[in-house]
Amino acid sequence: MDQENQKTAIVTGAYGAIGFAIARKLAFLDYEVFLLGRNERRLEEAVATIQALKPDAKVWYELVDLSSLSSIKDLYKRWEGPLHILINNAATTPRERRTTNDGFELQFATNILGYFRMMHYFSEYMTGKKDARIVNVASSWAGDLDINDLQFEHRPYHNDLAYRQSKQANRMLTVAFAERLDNFGIAVNACHPRDVNSKLSNNLGYGGHESPETGAITPVWLATDPAGINYTGKYFENKQMVQCEFSKNKVAIEELYRYCRQFT
Ligand SMILES: NC(=O)c1ccc[n+]([C@@H]2O[C@H](COP(=O)([O-])OP(=O)(O)OC[C@H]3O[C@@H](n4cnc5c(N)ncnc54)[C@H](OP(=O)(O)O)[C@@H]3O)[C@@H](O)[C@H]2O)c1
């Protein structure tokens, strides 16, 4: 990519199974890639691995705890822009109910607010950029969202239930942000990456049989393929648009948006 057409991408959860495969693919497509994560040693290793495979790769890392508002805001303030692609991918599935230092249930804070806050803050840097896109790595394994108990204060916590809820929220908030960012020229879509063996999936009691590289195909396609710009607010599996059952209830989507917005 020449200087003029150089595009910059952020990938969250970038040393995880699917996140690393996404970051590597983007680097091989000549994107400048910022790997985001909270473990500096693992970020350094991930960057070094990509650079060993492609010595001219433009890959960097940034430390951020995506469950923390202050950590995301710190990164937002030190970001020097520009930004064309944001891939929200980081997620967690702790077996016990855990809370962050600021008192949020951890899956809600990471998987829902983390995606929300990254879109809310970083879309500012994407405004007016040619072909700007946000991809939310969600899942086909989604449902049971309870707008009155998003943090499992009333229901018994189960990590699979909390995870399914969070992936439904990813898909609903994709619609909410797509509508808000359309006027700024930013496409926002969600996808299922396929079933990959990872820390996250193992915590839920299953080990997916697909490779991380396979898991990266649809997110990278949505972020980079010329066809991707024709869509916004949609949900994809295997590079195909799939009708999303959660996109129909606009009242619920707005309620969820408003609930999350108060924590930015
Ligand atoms: N694997 C599947 O079969 C599957 C299926 C459908 C959808 N997905 C989706 O794919 C995405 C990636 O999952 P994966 O399977 O690749 O899982 P993974 O290997 O466990 O990767 C998750 C990544 O998120 C990071 N992360 C978690 N909490 C964080 C925080 N507070 N701050 C910063 N980073 C944090 C993890 O870092 P740490 O190691 O430091 O925690 C890790 O790098 C998720 O959104 C998941 O819902 C996966």
The ligand as an SDF file (V2000), in Angstrom:
LIG
                    3D

 48 52  0  0  0  0  0  0  0  0999 V2000
  -13.5900  -19.5250   19.6600 N   0  0  0  0  0  0  0  0  0  0  0  0
  -14.8040  -19.6650   19.1370 C   0  0  0  0  0  0  0  0  0  0  0  0
  -15.2480  -20.7930   18.8170 O   0  0  0  0  0  0  0  0  0  0  0  0
  -15.6750  -18.4690   18.9260 C   0  0  0  0  0  0  0  0  0  0  0  0
  -16.9490  -18.6670   18.3700 C   0  0  0  0  0  0  0  0  0  0  0  0
  -17.7550  -17.5540   18.1770 C   0  0  0  0  0  0  0  0  0  0  0  0
  -17.2920  -16.2900   18.5000 C   0  0  0  0  0  0  0  0  0  0  0  0
  -16.0460  -16.1340   19.0260 N   0  0  0  0  0  0  0  0  0  0  0  0
  -15.6020  -14.7830   19.3580 C   0  0  0  0  0  0  0  0  0  0  0  0
  -14.2990  -14.5770   18.8660 O   0  0  0  0  0  0  0  0  0  0  0  0
  -13.6160  -13.6140   19.6670 C   0  0  0  0  0  0  0  0  0  0  0  0
  -12.2240  -14.1000   20.0090 C   0  0  0  0  0  0  0  0  0  0  0  0
  -12.3380  -15.2850   20.7670 O   0  0  0  0  0  0  0  0  0  0  0  0
  -11.1880  -16.4090   20.8290 P   0  0  0  0  0  0  0  0  0  0  0  0
  -11.8950  -17.7090   20.6700 O   0  0  0  0  0  0  0  0  0  0  0  0
  -10.0680  -16.0620   19.9280 O   0  0  0  0  0  0  0  0  0  0  0  0
  -10.7640  -16.2850   22.3570 O   0  0  0  0  0  0  0  0  0  0  0  0
   -9.3350  -16.1430   23.0890 P   0  0  0  0  0  0  0  0  0  0  0  0
   -8.2880  -16.9130   22.3680 O   0  0  0  0  0  0  0  0  0  0  0  0
   -9.5800  -16.4840   24.5110 O   0  0  0  0  0  0  0  0  0  0  0  0
   -9.0200  -14.6070   22.9010 O   0  0  0  0  0  0  0  0  0  0  0  0
   -9.6690  -13.5870   23.6280 C   0  0  0  0  0  0  0  0  0  0  0  0
   -8.7480  -12.4110   23.7130 C   0  0  0  0  0  0  0  0  0  0  0  0
   -9.4070  -11.3530   24.4140 O   0  0  0  0  0  0  0  0  0  0  0  0
   -8.4810  -10.8230   25.3540 C   0  0  0  0  0  0  0  0  0  0  0  0
   -9.1110  -10.1600   26.4890 N   0  0  0  0  0  0  0  0  0  0  0  0
  -10.0170  -10.6620   27.3670 C   0  0  0  0  0  0  0  0  0  0  0  0
  -10.2980   -9.7500   28.3180 N   0  0  0  0  0  0  0  0  0  0  0  0
   -9.5620   -8.6460   28.0380 C   0  0  0  0  0  0  0  0  0  0  0  0
   -9.4280   -7.3750   28.6510 C   0  0  0  0  0  0  0  0  0  0  0  0
  -10.0940   -7.0380   29.7650 N   0  0  0  0  0  0  0  0  0  0  0  0
   -8.5900   -6.4770   28.0860 N   0  0  0  0  0  0  0  0  0  0  0  0
   -7.8940   -6.7870   26.9790 C   0  0  0  0  0  0  0  0  0  0  0  0
   -7.9850   -7.9810   26.3500 N   0  0  0  0  0  0  0  0  0  0  0  0
   -8.8080   -8.8980   26.8770 C   0  0  0  0  0  0  0  0  0  0  0  0
   -7.7020  -12.0370   25.8190 C   0  0  0  0  0  0  0  0  0  0  0  0
   -6.5330  -11.6560   26.5110 O   0  0  0  0  0  0  0  0  0  0  0  0
   -6.0950  -12.3880   27.8990 P   0  0  0  0  0  0  0  0  0  0  0  0
   -5.4970  -13.7030   27.4810 O   0  0  0  0  0  0  0  0  0  0  0  0
   -5.1380  -11.4470   28.5150 O   0  0  0  0  0  0  0  0  0  0  0  0
   -7.3630  -12.6190   28.6890 O   0  0  0  0  0  0  0  0  0  0  0  0
   -7.4510  -12.7140   24.4820 C   0  0  0  0  0  0  0  0  0  0  0  0
   -6.3660  -12.1190   23.8260 O   0  0  0  0  0  0  0  0  0  0  0  0
  -14.5260  -13.3710   20.8810 C   0  0  0  0  0  0  0  0  0  0  0  0
  -15.2130  -12.1580   20.7230 O   0  0  0  0  0  0  0  0  0  0  0  0
  -15.4970  -14.5300   20.8380 C   0  0  0  0  0  0  0  0  0  0  0  0
  -16.7480  -14.2040   21.4090 O   0  0  0  0  0  0  0  0  0  0  0  0
  -15.2290  -17.1890   19.2470 C   0  0  0  0  0  0  0  0  0  0  0  0
  1  2  1  0
  2  3  2  0
  2  4  1  0
  4  5  1  0
  4 48  2  0
  5  6  2  0
  6  7  1  0
  7  8  2  0
  8  9  1  0
  8 48  1  0
  9 10  1  0
  9 46  1  0
 10 11  1  0
 11 12  1  0
 11 44  1  0
 12 13  1  0
 13 14  1  0
 14 15  2  0
 14 16  1  0
 14 17  1  0
 17 18  1  0
 18 19  2  0
 18 20  1  0
 18 21  1  0
 21 22  1  0
 22 23  1  0
 23 24  1  0
 23 42  1  0
 24 25  1  0
 25 26  1  0
 25 36  1  0
 26 27  1  0
 26 35  1  0
 27 28  2  0
 28 29  1  0
 29 30  1  0
 29 35  2  0
 30 31  1  0
 30 32  2  0
 32 33  1  0
 33 34  2  0
 34 35  1  0
 36 37  1  0
 36 42  1  0
 37 38  1  0
 38 39  2  0
 38 40  1  0
 38 41  1  0
 42 43  1  0
 44 45  1  0
 44 46  1  0
 46 47  1  0
M  CHG  2   8   1  16  -1
M  END
$$$$
